[in-house]
Amino acid sequence: MARLISLVEDQSPLLGEVARALAPHTGRAHVVGLTGAPGVGKSTTTSALVTALRASGRRVGVLAVDPSSPFTGGALLGDRVRMQEHATDVGVFIRSMATRGHLGGLAAAAPQAVRVLDAAGCDVVLIETVGVGQSEVEVAGLADTTVVLLAPGMGDAIQAAKAGILEIGNVYCVNKADRDGADVTARELRSMLAIGRNVEGEDAPQWRPPILKTVASRGEGIDELLDEIDRHRSHLVEHEELELRRRLRARAEIEALVVAGVRSGLSRGDAAQQLDRLAADVVSGETDPYTAAAILTPR
């Protein structure tokens, strides 16, 4: 599994062959994303969820995304350090992935890495995002269920209202609930979600995101969190939303691969030379960027 994910991250020429071999074995895993601002306890909550999932007999894959150094491109892999208690469990596979400059809280290779873990027989794949703040919403397009984590003292109601991550959650979790202000945070969050539901109107989805309080470092509230995650999956299946989500995910994955292929093609051979000539023409005023782009766009 580690070698396959390395092929994905390195964009190996063997990747197409590998993907074709894995395809018949995918589509079974429940993909759960965990996101939130730095310091809310994503790694600790992920580790606690792994413990609960293993207690129920499920195989678990974890993709822990770490930010890359802008200087070396490397990552600290701190998430893996925090999950050492699961290192010897054969039913758990943990992989740290560097963002390598990719924005949105995920690594560019994350969709294909999820496919590897799914094909390998993981019942649940947990994706822990970087923790970069309000713009970290890409995980919602990759996960079947998105858990948004908050903590007391991380910001006021206005911050909560404008945070993009509060628009993507299927389950909301106020972690570190043993701290002062946990009830206030939960109440403000409930108010913000109520406003969102009123804006959506009568045609809004039937699922109402629950708000839970946990102390992940002690395992408190984790069983209830897992129950809500499972309940959301049942809701998706019952209302035929799971298949739709996965089609949209596959569409986005295909689109990303096409764009990457086009970008790669423009960097080689005659296409690269033509691109350089057009760039010079744009700078000299002989043409404009839109006309130049139309010349290079595949028909």
Helices and strands as residue ranges (DSSP letters): H 2-9, H 15-22, G 23-25, E 30-36, H 42-55, E 60-66, H 78-82, G 84-86, E 92-98, H 110-119, E 124-128, H 139-142, E 145-150, H 157-162, G 164-167, E 171-174, H 182-200, E 211-213, G 216-218, H 222-238, H 241-266, H 269-284, H 289-296
